């Protein structure tokens, strides 16, 4: 998806219990580094889950190597040969792919819901092209929040884009009932503390008024839980609609509600390199 903003549309079972594998003990005098990477990182890159989620799965005994349950996410492997998750072999990792999804309101950003509410995966079955690998959401949108939700098959990319230290801007548009002035919104650039929770700088602009409703555009970099709603409610506004327009350089544009589109590979690689450079700066 392009990074232009459109003024006419929103912008941007566990099988058995195999015996536990003993932790490897290096031979006496063996100080040579082992080649490979931590299994949690390999599985995250393969799109199994985020690194933190993989570590939790290992703790639950769901991941095995050559039939033996792994005990530690610090296990070093050159590749995923012989690794199973819930008894199923892990497919070879694909290149990182990134998708834009126009999430409608009324969908949970989760694979399943104990309460039976519909999730994004119900909609993604029809929105994503056939043959798409398993994808994971980058960040979350609340049940009633709509707009841009990025999806990837790469757990490492997901993690990098979610880290607050990455400082990736997210832009939202809110429709709120009540009175507010531009100077009040400009004060948010210094951040705000609400009930002991500090929210970092927010770049907020009053776009237009329609009666008692205000349309407000807000850009922030932290993405704390329900941040936009809580900040506006603290200012005396009642949010009736909230859309995410952009996440980093990727914008919603004119993508129809409920539709998904893949971001070009060259754009994904360019963005990954940018993240890597900034993380080393």
C-alpha positions in Angstrom: 0.0 0.0 0.0 1.2 3.5 -0.7 1.9 5.9 2.1 -0.3 8.7 0.6 -3.3 9.9 2.5 -6.6 10.2 0.7 -8.8 13.1 1.8 -11.9 11.4 0.4 -11.4 8.2 2.5 -9.7 7.2 5.7 -5.9 7.3 5.5 -3.7 5.8 6.6 -3.6 -30.5 21.2 -1.0 -31.2 22.5 -0.2 -34.8 21.3 1.1 -37.1 24.1 3.9 -36.1 26.4 7.2 -37.2 24.9 10.1 -37.3 27.4 12.0 -34.2 28.0 15.2 -33.6 26.1 18.2 -33.2 28.4 20.0 -29.8 28.2 23.2 -30.2 26.1 26.4 -30.2 28.1 29.5 -29.0 26.3 32.5 -31.3 26.2 35.4 -30.5 28.5 37.5 -27.7 27.0 34.9 -27.1 24.3 34.7 -23.3 24.1 33.9 -22.9 20.4 30.6 -21.1 19.9 27.7 -23.2 18.6 26.5 -22.2 15.1 22.9 -21.3 14.7 20.2 -19.3 16.5 17.9 -19.6 19.5 14.9 -21.8 18.6 12.5 -19.1 19.8 13.9 -16.7 17.2 13.8 -19.4 14.4 10.2 -20.3 15.1 9.2 -16.6 15.3 10.8 -16.0 11.9 9.0 -19.1 10.6 5.7 -17.5 11.6 4.8 -19.9 14.3 4.2 -17.1 16.9 6.0 -14.2 18.4 9.2 -14.9 20.2 7.6 -14.4 23.6 4.7 -16.7 22.6 7.1 -19.3 21.5 8.8 -19.2 24.8 5.5 -19.7 26.5 4.8 -22.7 24.2 8.1 -24.3 25.1 7.2 -23.9 28.8 4.0 -25.7 28.1 5.9 -28.6 26.5 4.3 -28.1 23.1 7.6 -27.9 21.1 9.9 -30.9 20.5 13.1 -31.8 18.7 13.4 -35.3 17.2 10.5 -36.4 19.5 11.9 -35.0 22.7 10.2 -32.1 24.4 12.4 -29.0 24.7 12.9 -27.4 28.1 14.5 -24.1 27.3 14.0 -21.4 24.6 17.8 -20.9 24.7 18.3 -24.1 22.6 20.6 -23.2 19.7 19.8 -24.8 16.3 21.2 -24.3 12.8 17.7 -24.8 11.3 14.2 -26.2 12.2 14.8 -29.8 10.9 13.2 -32.2 13.3 11.3 -29.6 15.2 7.6 -30.1 15.8 4.8 -27.9 17.3 1.9 -29.8 18.9 3.3 -32.9 17.0 3.3 -31.2 13.6 6.5 -30.6 11.7 7.4 -27.0 11.2 7.4 -25.9 7.6 10.4 -24.1 6.1 10.4 -20.4 6.8 9.2 -18.2 4.0 10.3 -14.7 3.1 8.7 -12.0 5.3 5.3 -10.9 3.9 3.2 -8.0 5.0 -0.5 -7.3 4.5 -2.8 -4.4 5.1 -6.3 -5.3 6.3 -9.2 -2.9 6.7 -10.6 -4.2 9.9 -14.3 -3.5 10.4 -15.7 -2.7 13.8 -17.1 -5.7 15.7 -14.1 -8.0 15.3 -11.7 -9.2 17.9 -8.0 -9.1 17.2 -7.4 -12.7 18.2 -7.5 -16.2 16.8 -10.4 -17.2 19.0 -12.6 -15.9 21.7 -13.9 -17.9 24.7 -17.1 -15.7 24.6 -17.7 -16.6 20.9 -17.3 -13.2 19.5 -16.2 -13.0 15.8 -12.5 -12.5 15.2 -10.4 -11.0 12.4 -9.6 -14.6 11.3 -13.3 -15.1 10.4 -13.0 -12.2 7.9 -9.5 -13.0 6.7 -10.5 -16.4 5.3 -12.2 -14.5 2.5 -10.0 -11.4 2.4 -6.6 -13.0 1.9 -5.6 -14.7 -1.3 -5.4 -18.6 -1.5 -2.1 -20.0 -0.4 -1.4 -17.2 2.0 0.8 -18.4 4.9 -0.4 -18.1 8.5 -0.3 -14.5 9.5 -0.2 -12.7 12.8 -1.5 -9.2 13.6 1.0 -6.5 14.3 -0.4 -4.8 17.4 -4.1 -4.8 18.1 -7.2 -2.8 17.4 -10.0 -2.9 20.0 -13.2 -4.8 19.2 -15.0 -1.6 18.1 -12.0 0.2 16.5 -11.7 -0.1 12.7 -9.1 0.7 10.1 -5.6 -0.4 9.3 -4.4 -3.6 10.8 -1.0 -4.9 9.5 -0.5 -8.7 9.3 2.7 -10.7 8.8 4.0 -14.2 8.6 7.3 -13.2 10.3 7.4 -13.2 14.1 10.6 -11.2 14.2 9.1 -8.4 12.0 6.0 -8.4 14.2 8.1 -8.0 17.3 10.2 -5.2 15.9 7.2 -3.2 14.8 5.4 -3.6 18.1 8.3 -2.6 20.4 7.8 0.9 21.9 11.5 1.6 21.4 11.0 1.4 17.6 9.0 4.6 17.8 6.8 3.8 14.8 4.1 6.4 14.4 0.4 5.3 14.4 -2.2 7.7 13.1 -5.9 7.6 14.1 -9.0 9.6 13.3 -11.6 9.9 16.0 -15.2 11.1 16.0 -16.0 12.4 19.4 -18.9 14.2 21.0 -18.3 17.2 23.1 -16.3 20.5 23.0 -12.6 20.8 22.5 -10.2 23.4 21.1 -7.1 23.2 19.0 -5.0 24.7 21.8 -6.2 22.0 24.2 -5.2 19.3 21.7 -1.8 21.0 21.1 -1.0 20.5 24.8 -0.9 16.8 24.2 2.4 17.2 22.4 4.0 17.3 25.9 2.4 14.0 26.9 -0.2 13.4 29.6 -0.6 11.4 32.7 -4.0 9.8 33.4 -4.6 7.8 36.6 -1.0 7.1 37.1 -0.3 6.1 33.5 1.9 8.4 31.4 1.2 8.7 27.7 4.0 10.1 25.5 3.8 13.0 23.0 0.6 13.0 20.9 0.3 15.2 17.8 -3.4 16.0 17.6 -5.3 18.2 15.2 -9.0 19.2 15.1 -10.0 18.4 11.5 -13.6 19.6 11.5 -16.8 20.0 13.5 -20.2 18.7 12.6 -22.6 19.9 15.3 -21.4 18.7 18.6 -19.2 16.1 17.0 -15.5 16.7 16.5 -13.3 14.9 14.0 -9.8 14.7 15.5 -6.6 13.2 13.9 -4.0 12.0 16.4 -0.5 10.5 15.8 1.4 8.7 18.6 4.2 6.3 18.9 3.5 4.2 22.0 0.2 2.5 21.2 -0.7 1.7 24.8 -4.0 -0.1 25.4 -7.0 2.1 24.5 -4.7 5.1 24.5 -6.6 7.3 22.1 -10.0 6.7 23.7 -8.6 7.2 27.3 -6.9 10.5 26.4 -10.0 11.9 24.6 -12.3 10.8 27.4 -10.0 12.5 29.9 -10.5 15.7 27.9 -14.3 15.3 28.3 -15.0 13.8 24.9 -17.1 10.7 24.2 -15.6 8.7 21.3 -18.2 7.3 19.0 -15.9 6.1 16.2 -12.2 5.4 15.9 -10.2 4.4 12.8 -6.5 3.8 12.4 -5.3 5.4 9.2 -1.6 4.6 9.2 1.1 2.5 10.9 4.6 3.8 10.0 4.8 4.3 6.2 1.9 2.1 5.5 -1.5 3.7 5.1 -5.1 2.6 4.8 -5.8 4.7 1.7 -8.9 3.6 -0.1 -8.7 -0.1 0.8 -12.4 -1.2 1.2 -13.7 -2.2 4.6 -13.1 -6.0 5.2 -10.5 -6.2 2.3 -6.8 -7.0 2.5 -3.9 -6.2 0.2 -0.3 -7.3 0.2 2.5 -4.8 0.5 5.2 -5.1 -2.2 8.2 -7.1 -1.2 10.6 -4.3 -2.0 8.7 -2.0 0.4 8.8 -4.6 3.1 12.6 -5.1 2.8 13.2 -1.4 2.6 11.3 -0.9 5.9 13.0 -3.8 7.6 16.4 -2.3 6.7 15.2 1.0 8.1 14.2 -0.6 11.4 17.5 -2.4 11.6 19.5 0.8 11.1 17.4 2.7 13.7 17.8 0.0 16.2 21.6 0.2 16.0 21.6 4.0 16.1 
